Amino acid sequence: MNPDMPWNEEIRTTWARMERLAASPRTVALMLALTAELDVRAVLPTVRVPTLVLHHTDGVIIPPAKGKYIAEHIPDAKYVEVPGRNRYHSVEPWRASFREIAEFLTGHQAEVADDRVLATVLFTDIVDSTRRAAEIGDRDSRAARRTRRHRALTTQSLPWPRSKHIG
């Protein structure tokens, strides 16, 4: 789906986990069957809001002609092609897509810094856990085991490779 994305094992593992958590195999099968039948061509001329149709120039799964068709049939829609072949615009290379979206929404193209990363910061605080652990000793206590288990579970649930769990 994203042939231009620079894959590594960390990204592949995170992506696979996100897909598994998003829907069960049965749900995905049902969704694919429904989307195969989906045809919105008749309603495109009724869209009455500013519309940006953003497409990768060498889109493999959905060719640019499909995006052009959509833009041609939505009144006053803006069609923009950006370099690339990916299905998603939120993965590398994403900067050109984000610039076009920013221009569409604000009227000017924003510079996108190269040093930014998408990350999640999760802060958790179990009320009085530190005080209770100090009072009853934290090596073998049930509260300490629960706290360690809570930290392990919440850390596992972080969606992005550079995410941090604080707390």
MDTraj code that builds the backbone (N, CA, C; nanometers):
import mdtraj as md
import numpy as np

residues = "MET ASN PRO ASP MET PRO TRP ASN GLU GLU ILE ARG THR THR TRP ALA ARG MET GLU ARG LEU ALA ALA SER PRO ARG THR VAL ALA LEU MET LEU ALA LEU THR ALA GLU LEU ASP VAL ARG ALA VAL LEU PRO THR VAL ARG VAL PRO THR LEU VAL LEU HIS HIS THR ASP GLY VAL ILE ILE PRO PRO ALA LYS GLY LYS TYR ILE ALA GLU HIS ILE PRO ASP ALA LYS TYR VAL GLU VAL PRO GLY ARG ASN ARG TYR HIS SER VAL GLU PRO TRP ARG ALA SER PHE ARG GLU ILE ALA GLU PHE LEU THR GLY HIS GLN ALA GLU VAL ALA ASP ASP ARG VAL LEU ALA THR VAL LEU PHE THR ASP ILE VAL ASP SER THR ARG ARG ALA ALA GLU ILE GLY ASP ARG ASP SER ARG ALA ALA ARG ARG THR ARG ARG HIS ARG ALA LEU THR THR GLN SER LEU PRO TRP PRO ARG SER LYS HIS ILE GLY".split()
xyz = np.array([
    [0.0799, -0.1196, 0.0000],
    [0.0000, 0.0000, 0.0000],
    [0.0847, 0.1268, 0.0000],
    [0.2011, 0.1185, 0.0611],
    [0.2873, 0.2357, 0.0718],
    [0.4286, 0.2010, 0.0251],
    [0.4476, 0.1781, -0.1055],
    [0.5779, 0.1322, -0.1533],
    [0.6909, 0.2325, -0.1345],
    [0.6605, 0.3630, -0.1216],
    [0.7662, 0.4627, -0.1035],
    [0.8029, 0.4846, 0.0429],
    [0.7304, 0.4217, 0.1315],
    [0.7573, 0.4417, 0.2740],
    [0.8849, 0.3677, 0.3122],
    [0.9758, 0.4349, 0.3850],
    [1.1006, 0.3689, 0.4255],
    [1.0742, 0.2718, 0.5410],
    [1.0500, 0.1463, 0.5087],
    [1.0157, 0.0469, 0.6098],
    [1.1394, 0.0032, 0.6860],
    [1.1195, -0.0224, 0.8125],
    [1.2189, -0.0920, 0.8931],
    [1.1389, -0.1820, 0.9866],
    [1.2075, -0.2645, 1.0610],
    [1.1360, -0.3629, 1.1426],
    [1.0470, -0.2969, 1.2475],
    [1.0900, -0.1863, 1.3043],
    [1.0108, -0.1165, 1.4055],
    [0.8810, -0.0621, 1.3447],
    [0.8897, -0.0007, 1.2282],
    [0.7711, 0.0523, 1.1609],
    [0.6800, -0.0622, 1.1182],
    [0.7384, -0.1682, 1.0623],
    [0.6586, -0.2830, 1.0169],
    [0.5816, -0.3446, 1.1341],
    [0.6473, -0.3602, 1.2485],
    [0.5832, -0.4183, 1.3664],
    [0.4705, -0.3284, 1.4155],
    [0.4960, -0.1986, 1.4208],
    [0.3943, -0.1037, 1.4674],
    [0.2759, -0.1017, 1.3725],
    [0.3037, -0.0989, 1.2425],
    [0.1976, -0.0959, 1.1414],
    [0.1122, -0.2226, 1.1510],
    [0.1761, -0.3380, 1.1644],
    [0.1030, -0.4647, 1.1745],
    [0.0157, -0.4672, 1.2996],
    [0.0683, -0.4153, 1.4092],
    [-0.0091, -0.4111, 1.5331],
    [-0.1312, -0.3203, 1.5182],
    [-0.1110, -0.2039, 1.4543],
    [-0.2225, -0.1116, 1.4318],
    [-0.3304, -0.1792, 1.3471],
    [-0.2898, -0.2515, 1.2438],
    [-0.3878, -0.3200, 1.1594],
    [-0.4636, -0.4265, 1.2381],
    [-0.3940, -0.5013, 1.3222],
    [-0.4609, -0.6051, 1.4017],
    [-0.5597, -0.5447, 1.5011],
    [-0.5248, -0.4300, 1.5600],
    [-0.6128, -0.3669, 1.6575],
    [-0.7296, -0.2934, 1.5925],
    [-0.7149, -0.2544, 1.4667],
    [-0.8184, -0.1752, 1.3987],
    [-0.9446, -0.2558, 1.3710],
    [-0.9303, -0.3816, 1.3354],
    [-1.0482, -0.4630, 1.3019],
    [-1.0093, -0.6100, 1.3006],
    [-1.1066, -0.6941, 1.3294],
    [-1.0832, -0.8382, 1.3239],
    [-1.0786, -0.8821, 1.1777],
    [-1.0207, -0.9981, 1.1486],
    [-1.0194, -1.0468, 1.0103],
    [-1.1600, -1.0569, 0.9500],
    [-1.2571, -1.0989, 1.0303],
    [-1.3954, -1.1087, 0.9805],
    [-1.4504, -0.9706, 0.9441],
    [-1.4244, -0.8714, 1.0289],
    [-1.4710, -0.7355, 1.0018],
    [-1.4059, -0.6804, 0.8757],
    [-1.2760, -0.7043, 0.8590],
    [-1.2067, -0.6582, 0.7384],
    [-1.2679, -0.7225, 0.6144],
    [-1.2977, -0.8512, 0.6205],
    [-1.3591, -0.9191, 0.5062],
    [-1.4940, -0.8564, 0.4721],
    [-1.5740, -0.8279, 0.5739],
    [-1.7041, -0.7632, 0.5512],
    [-1.6867, -0.6230, 0.4925],
    [-1.5905, -0.5477, 0.5455],
    [-1.5663, -0.4119, 0.4967],
    [-1.5189, -0.4126, 0.3513],
    [-1.4305, -0.5048, 0.3170],
    [-1.3819, -0.5125, 0.1795],
    [-1.4948, -0.5449, 0.0824],
    [-1.5829, -0.6346, 0.1235],
    [-1.6972, -0.6673, 0.0376],
    [-1.7871, -0.5447, 0.0181],
    [-1.8097, -0.4694, 0.1245],
    [-1.8934, -0.3490, 0.1134],
    [-1.8272, -0.2414, 0.0282],
    [-1.6990, -0.2191, 0.0475],
    [-1.6319, -0.1140, -0.0304],
    [-1.6218, -0.1510, -0.1777],
    [-1.6182, -0.2793, -0.2076],
    [-1.6156, -0.3208, -0.3484],
    [-1.7459, -0.2836, -0.4192],
    [-1.8552, -0.2761, -0.3438],
    [-1.9856, -0.2403, -0.4006],
    [-2.0133, -0.0902, -0.3974],
    [-1.9315, -0.0158, -0.3264],
    [-1.9545, 0.1276, -0.3051],
    [-1.9366, 0.2074, -0.4346],
    [-2.0348, 0.2892, -0.4660],
    [-2.0290, 0.3747, -0.5845],
    [-2.0926, 0.5092, -0.5497],
    [-2.0100, 0.6122, -0.5368],
    [-2.0593, 0.7434, -0.4954],
    [-2.0686, 0.8424, -0.6119],
    [-2.0511, 0.7948, -0.7329],
    [-2.0488, 0.8859, -0.8487],
    [-2.1743, 0.9712, -0.8590],
    [-2.2877, 0.9170, -0.8272],
    [-2.4132, 0.9917, -0.8412],
    [-2.4242, 1.1088, -0.7439],
    [-2.3587, 1.1003, -0.6296],
    [-2.3705, 1.2072, -0.5306],
    [-2.2599, 1.3123, -0.5402],
    [-2.1585, 1.2883, -0.6197],
    [-2.0485, 1.3846, -0.6291],
    [-2.0956, 1.5262, -0.6669],
    [-2.1856, 1.5426, -0.7628],
    [-2.2298, 1.6785, -0.7974],
    [-2.3074, 1.7492, -0.6863],
    [-2.3490, 1.6762, -0.5832],
    [-2.4255, 1.7384, -0.4746],
    [-2.3363, 1.7919, -0.3625],
    [-2.2075, 1.7637, -0.3688],
    [-2.1152, 1.8122, -0.2654],
    [-2.1056, 1.9636, -0.2771],
    [-2.1300, 2.0340, -0.1683],
    [-2.1344, 2.1806, -0.1700],
    [-2.0391, 2.2428, -0.0681],
    [-1.9272, 2.1800, -0.0457],
    [-1.8265, 2.2329, 0.0466],
    [-1.6926, 2.2381, -0.0260],
    [-1.6026, 2.3260, 0.0172],
    [-1.4700, 2.3277, -0.0445],
    [-1.4075, 2.1888, -0.0364],
    [-1.3550, 2.1430, -0.1492],
    [-1.3052, 2.0059, -0.1557],
    [-1.1664, 2.0022, -0.2186],
    [-1.0748, 1.9348, -0.1512],
    [-0.9414, 1.9104, -0.2036],
    [-0.9300, 1.7623, -0.2332],
    [-0.8976, 1.7294, -0.3566],
    [-0.8718, 1.5904, -0.3933],
    [-0.7211, 1.5806, -0.4135],
    [-0.6547, 1.5107, -0.3229],
    [-0.5094, 1.5004, -0.3209],
    [-0.4706, 1.3592, -0.3616],
    [-0.3831, 1.3486, -0.4606],
    [-0.3513, 1.2169, -0.5146],
    [-0.2024, 1.2067, -0.5431],
    [-0.1478, 1.0883, -0.5234],
    [-0.0089, 1.0650, -0.5621],
    [-0.0015, 1.0404, -0.7133],
    [0.0988, 1.0988, -0.7762],
    [0.1152, 1.0919, -0.9218],
    [0.1196, 0.9489, -0.9743],
    [0.1892, 0.8621, -0.9032],
    [0.2047, 0.7243, -0.9485],
    [0.1299, 0.6266, -0.8588],
    [0.0110, 0.6669, -0.8141],
    [-0.0692, 0.5819, -0.7265],
    [-0.0898, 0.4435, -0.7865],
    [-0.0554, 0.3418, -0.7098],
    [-0.0627, 0.2040, -0.7588],
    [-0.2020, 0.1450, -0.7368],
    [-0.2551, 0.1594, -0.6174],
    [-0.3828, 0.0975, -0.5837],
    [-0.4988, 0.1767, -0.6436],
    [-0.4928, 0.3080, -0.6309],
    [-0.5968, 0.3942, -0.6885],
    [-0.5271, 0.4878, -0.7876],
    [-0.5453, 0.4663, -0.9156],
    [-0.4755, 0.5483, -1.0154],
    [-0.5244, 0.6935, -1.0147],
    [-0.4386, 0.7876, -1.0557],
    [-0.4752, 0.9297, -1.0569],
    [-0.6038, 0.9596, -1.1341],
    [-0.6345, 0.8827, -1.2359],
    [-0.7569, 0.9071, -1.3133],
    [-0.8811, 0.9034, -1.2237],
    [-0.8791, 0.8194, -1.1207],
    [-0.9941, 0.8120, -1.0283],
    [-1.0070, 0.9419, -0.9496],
    [-0.8953, 0.9943, -0.9018],
    [-0.8977, 1.1204, -0.8293],
    [-0.9413, 1.2351, -0.9179],
    [-0.8929, 1.2361, -1.0421],
    [-0.9317, 1.3413, -1.1365],
    [-1.0823, 1.3362, -1.1630],
    [-1.1352, 1.2169, -1.1767],
    [-1.2795, 1.2013, -1.1996],
    [-1.3579, 1.2627, -1.0839],
    [-1.3154, 1.2316, -0.9621],
    [-1.3851, 1.2847, -0.8447],
    [-1.3820, 1.4371, -0.8462],
    [-1.2638, 1.4945, -0.8700],
    [-1.2507, 1.6402, -0.8698],
    [-1.3328, 1.7048, -0.9818],
    [-1.3392, 1.6399, -1.0951],
    [-1.4159, 1.6942, -1.2086],
    [-1.5661, 1.6942, -1.1822],
    [-1.6122, 1.6072, -1.0936],
    [-1.7557, 1.5940, -1.0705],
    [-1.8046, 1.6560, -0.9401],
    [-1.7134, 1.7140, -0.8628],
    [-1.7517, 1.7917, -0.7438],
    [-1.7363, 1.9381, -0.7814],
    [-1.8433, 2.0164, -0.7707],
    [-1.8338, 2.1578, -0.8094],
    [-1.7204, 2.2307, -0.7364],
    [-1.6360, 2.2990, -0.8139],
    [-1.5259, 2.3811, -0.7621],
    [-1.4216, 2.3045, -0.6810],
    [-1.4131, 2.1744, -0.7001],
    [-1.3115, 2.0970, -0.6282],
    [-1.1734, 2.1310, -0.6843],
    [-1.0734, 2.1206, -0.5973],
    [-0.9351, 2.1431, -0.6384],
    [-0.8660, 2.0072, -0.6429],
    [-0.8035, 1.9768, -0.7567],
    [-0.7305, 1.8511, -0.7726],
    [-0.5812, 1.8817, -0.7702],
    [-0.5077, 1.8091, -0.6871],
    [-0.3626, 1.8262, -0.6787],
    [-0.2965, 1.6897, -0.6778],
    [-0.1935, 1.6755, -0.7608],
    [-0.1110, 1.5548, -0.7576],
    [0.0221, 1.5893, -0.6925],
    [0.0678, 1.5015, -0.6069],
    [0.1990, 1.5163, -0.5453],
    [0.2811, 1.3933, -0.5822],
    [0.4133, 1.4070, -0.5866],
    [0.4972, 1.2922, -0.6237],
    [0.4799, 1.1764, -0.5265],
    [0.4838, 1.0563, -0.5793],
    [0.4803, 0.9376, -0.4945],
    [0.3835, 0.8325, -0.5427],
    [0.3869, 0.7182, -0.4732],
    [0.3032, 0.6032, -0.5086],
    [0.2205, 0.5521, -0.3916],
    [0.2369, 0.6113, -0.2743],
    [0.1735, 0.5587, -0.1538],
    [0.0220, 0.5739, -0.1556],
    [-0.0431, 0.4883, -0.0819],
    [-0.1879, 0.4965, -0.0627],
    [-0.2205, 0.6057, 0.0386],
    [-0.1399, 0.6135, 0.1444],
    [-0.1650, 0.7098, 0.2515],
    [-0.0738, 0.8310, 0.2363],
    [-0.1272, 0.9471, 0.2690],
    [-0.0488, 1.0704, 0.2614],
    [0.0179, 1.1039, 0.3947],
    [-0.0062, 1.0251, 0.4981],
    [0.0476, 1.0553, 0.6303],
    [0.1763, 0.9802, 0.6604],
    [0.2276, 0.9042, 0.5634],
    [0.3546, 0.8335, 0.5816],
    [0.4563, 0.8911, 0.4853],
    [0.5837, 0.8636, 0.5088],
    [0.6891, 0.9156, 0.4205],
    [0.6635, 0.8722, 0.2767],
    [0.6818, 0.9604, 0.1820],
    [0.7078, 1.1035, 0.1915],
    [0.5773, 1.1807, 0.2058],
    [0.5618, 1.2542, 0.3155],
    [0.4352, 1.3201, 0.3479],
    [0.4394, 1.4717, 0.3340],
    [0.5566, 1.5323, 0.3256],
    [0.5674, 1.6779, 0.3305],
    [0.4894, 1.7498, 0.2208],
    [0.4985, 1.7022, 0.0974],
    [0.4273, 1.7684, -0.0129],
    [0.2766, 1.7653, 0.0102],
    [0.2260, 1.6539, 0.0585],
    [0.0827, 1.6427, 0.0877],
    [0.0423, 1.7409, 0.1969],
    [0.1211, 1.7489, 0.3038],
    [0.0871, 1.8374, 0.4139],
    [0.0927, 1.9833, 0.3705],
    [0.1874, 2.0178, 0.2827],
    [0.1933, 2.1558, 0.2325],
    [0.0671, 2.1912, 0.1549],
    [0.0215, 2.0983, 0.0706],
    [-0.1007, 2.1225, -0.0080],
    [-0.2231, 2.1341, 0.0817],
    [-0.2308, 2.0509, 0.1819],
    [-0.3435, 2.0567, 0.2755],
    [-0.3409, 2.1895, 0.3506],
    [-0.2230, 2.2307, 0.3972],
    [-0.2113, 2.3582, 0.4693],
    [-0.2531, 2.4743, 0.3797],
    [-0.2096, 2.4724, 0.2540],
    [-0.2469, 2.5803, 0.1627],
    [-0.3978, 2.5816, 0.1396],
    [-0.4566, 2.4649, 0.1237],
    [-0.6007, 2.4564, 0.1007],
    [-0.6786, 2.5118, 0.2205],
    [-0.6323, 2.4811, 0.3404],
    [-0.7038, 2.5227, 0.4612],
    [-0.6764, 2.6671, 0.5023],
    [-0.5528, 2.7152, 0.4781],
    [-0.5153, 2.8465, 0.5299],
    [-0.4920, 2.9510, 0.4216],
    [-0.4739, 2.9072, 0.2979],
    [-0.4459, 3.0010, 0.1906],
    [-0.2986, 3.0224, 0.1638],
    [-0.2110, 2.9631, 0.2439],
    [-0.0677, 2.9725, 0.2146],
    [0.0018, 2.8420, 0.2516],
    [0.1107, 2.8128, 0.1786],
    [0.1840, 2.6899, 0.2050],
    [0.2763, 2.7083, 0.3246],
    [0.2656, 2.6207, 0.4176],
    [0.3515, 2.6245, 0.5358],
    [0.4770, 2.5426, 0.5085],
    [0.5872, 2.5877, 0.5634],
    [0.7084, 2.5067, 0.5577],
    [0.6954, 2.3975, 0.6631],
    [0.7309, 2.2780, 0.6261],
    [0.7201, 2.1652, 0.7172],
    [0.8611, 2.1278, 0.7605],
    [0.8870, 2.1382, 0.8895],
    [1.0201, 2.1089, 0.9421],
    [1.0520, 1.9609, 0.9285],
    [1.1766, 1.9306, 0.8979],
    [1.2196, 1.7917, 0.8828],
    [1.2465, 1.7221, 1.0154],
    [1.2591, 1.7991, 1.1238],
    [1.2971, 1.7383, 1.2498],
    [1.1783, 1.6986, 1.3366],
    [1.0573, 1.7115, 1.2867],
    [0.9405, 1.6746, 1.3658],
    [0.9101, 1.5267, 1.3484],
    [0.8584, 1.4670, 1.4536],
    [0.8166, 1.3278, 1.4475],
    [0.6770, 1.3163, 1.5059],
    [0.6038, 1.2193, 1.4579],
    [0.4736, 1.1908, 1.5146],
    [0.4959, 1.0931, 1.6291],
    [0.4542, 1.1324, 1.7462],
    [0.4758, 1.0491, 1.8637],
    [0.3572, 1.0652, 1.9581],
    [0.3463, 0.9734, 2.0470],
    [0.2440, 0.9795, 2.1504],
    [0.3143, 0.9874, 2.2847],
    [0.2680, 1.0742, 2.3701],
    [0.3176, 1.0798, 2.5067],
    [0.2000, 1.0412, 2.5947],
    [0.2190, 0.9370, 2.6721],
    [0.1135, 0.8887, 2.7610],
    [0.1606, 0.9087, 2.9048],
    [0.0858, 0.9847, 2.9803],
    [0.1157, 1.0052, 3.1209],
    [0.0064, 0.9368, 3.2014],
    [0.0471, 0.8493, 3.2905],
    [-0.0503, 0.7846, 3.3784],
    [-0.0068, 0.8053, 3.5226],
    [-0.1035, 0.8103, 3.6101],
    [-0.0755, 0.8283, 3.7521],
    [-0.1802, 0.7500, 3.8297],
    [-0.1375, 0.6437, 3.8927],
    [-0.2281, 0.5676, 3.9775],
    [-0.2239, 0.6360, 4.1147],
    [-0.3375, 0.6834, 4.1576],
    [-0.3452, 0.7646, 4.2784],
    [-0.2815, 0.6926, 4.3974],
    [-0.1881, 0.7621, 4.4605],
    [-0.1193, 0.7153, 4.5815],
    [-0.0359, 0.5890, 4.5615],
    [-0.0072, 0.5489, 4.4390],
    [0.0675, 0.4244, 4.4193],
    [0.2086, 0.4329, 4.4765],
    [0.2756, 0.5459, 4.4626],
    [0.4113, 0.5605, 4.5151],
    [0.4111, 0.5556, 4.6672],
    [0.3181, 0.6288, 4.7287],
    [0.3096, 0.6304, 4.8755],
    [0.2767, 0.4920, 4.9293],
    [0.1802, 0.4247, 4.8662],
    [0.1402, 0.2907, 4.9131],
    [0.2536, 0.1914, 4.8983],
    [0.3264, 0.2000, 4.7855],
    [0.4388, 0.1085, 4.7658],
    [0.5456, 0.1317, 4.8718],
    [0.5694, 0.2592, 4.9070],
    [0.6677, 0.2907, 5.0105],
    [0.6231, 0.2377, 5.1464],
    [0.4945, 0.2457, 5.1743],
    [0.4424, 0.1995, 5.3039],
    [0.4514, 0.0483, 5.3200],
    [0.4158, -0.0251, 5.2146],
    [0.4085, -0.1710, 5.2289],
    [0.5256, -0.2434, 5.1629],
    [0.6175, -0.1682, 5.1053],
    [0.7319, -0.2300, 5.0382],
    [0.6923, -0.2716, 4.8985],
    [0.7733, -0.2361, 4.8034],
    [0.7263, -0.2556, 4.6665],
    [0.7831, -0.3783, 4.5969],
    [0.8639, -0.4592, 4.6618],
    [0.9207, -0.5757, 4.5943],
    [0.8145, -0.6814, 4.5618],
    [0.7416, -0.7268, 4.6620],
    [0.6507, -0.8395, 4.6434],
    [0.5051, -0.8025, 4.6649],
    [0.4771, -0.6757, 4.6796],
    [0.3391, -0.6393, 4.7095],
    [0.2501, -0.6530, 4.5867],
    [0.1251, -0.6825, 4.6119],
    [0.0269, -0.6925, 4.5052],
    [0.0117, -0.5591, 4.4332],
    [0.0165, -0.4484, 4.5082],
    [0.0056, -0.3150, 4.4483],
    [0.1226, -0.2882, 4.3540],
    [0.2421, -0.3280, 4.3939],
    [0.3595, -0.3067, 4.3083],
    [0.3478, -0.3911, 4.1807],
    [0.2998, -0.5149, 4.1945],
    [0.2812, -0.5993, 4.0756],
    [0.1777, -0.5381, 3.9823],
    [0.0703, -0.4851, 4.0402],
    [-0.0317, -0.4187, 3.9584],
    [0.0252, -0.2964, 3.8872],
    [0.1059, -0.2197, 3.9589],
    [0.1664, -0.1006, 3.8990],
    [0.2578, -0.1399, 3.7833],
    [0.3406, -0.2422, 3.8037],
    [0.4295, -0.2882, 3.6952],
    [0.3480, -0.3416, 3.5777],
    [0.2420, -0.4144, 3.6060],
    [0.1556, -0.4684, 3.4994],
    [0.0871, -0.3528, 3.4232],
    [0.0394, -0.2536, 3.4969],
    [-0.0232, -0.1364, 3.4340],
    [0.0761, -0.0682, 3.3403],
    [0.1979, -0.0482, 3.3875],
    [0.2991, 0.0177, 3.3040],
    [0.3288, -0.0664, 3.1790],
    [0.3416, -0.1955, 3.1946],
    [0.3701, -0.2820, 3.0797],
    [0.2558, -0.2761, 2.9777],
    [0.1315, -0.2833, 3.0238],
    [0.0169, -0.2804, 2.9327],
    [0.0033, -0.1457, 2.8616],
    [0.0199, -0.0368, 2.9359],
    [0.0055, 0.0941, 2.8719],
    [0.1207, 0.1212, 2.7766],
    [0.2400, 0.0764, 2.8099],
    [0.3539, 0.0952, 2.7200],
    [0.3323, 0.0164, 2.5910],
    [0.2796, -0.1048, 2.6013],
    [0.2515, -0.1852, 2.4821],
    [0.1471, -0.1206, 2.3928],
    [0.0587, -0.0415, 2.4494],
    [-0.0509, 0.0155, 2.3707],
    [-0.0110, 0.1418, 2.2964],
    [0.1101, 0.1924, 2.3172],
    [0.1523, 0.3133, 2.2468],
    [0.1677, 0.2833, 2.0981],
    [0.1088, 0.3675, 2.0108],
    [0.0997, 0.3327, 1.8698],
    [0.2221, 0.3610, 1.7844],
    [0.3101, 0.4524, 1.8222],
    [0.4183, 0.4946, 1.7328],
    [0.5533, 0.4541, 1.7886],
    [0.6482, 0.4260, 1.6996],
    [0.7799, 0.3785, 1.7435],
    [0.8508, 0.4701, 1.8423],
    [0.8375, 0.6018, 1.8301],
    [0.9085, 0.6930, 1.9194],
    [0.8225, 0.7412, 2.0351],
    [0.7151, 0.6705, 2.0635],
    [0.6258, 0.7099, 2.1720],
    [0.6938, 0.6881, 2.3067],
    [0.6520, 0.7651, 2.4045],
    [0.7097, 0.7530, 2.5384],
    [0.5975, 0.7401, 2.6411],
    [0.6215, 0.6585, 2.7418],
    [0.5288, 0.6450, 2.8534],
    [0.5937, 0.7127, 2.9733],
    [0.5247, 0.8115, 3.0278],
    [0.5753, 0.8850, 3.1423],
    [0.4817, 0.8574, 3.2588],
    [0.5339, 0.8121, 3.3678],
    [0.4499, 0.7906, 3.4845],
    [0.4705, 0.6547, 3.5430],
])
top = md.Topology()
chain = top.add_chain()
for i, resn in enumerate(residues, 1):
    res = top.add_residue(resn, chain, resSeq=i)
    for name in ("N", "CA", "C"):
        top.add_atom(name, md.element.get_by_symbol(name[0]), res)
traj = md.Trajectory(xyz[None], top)
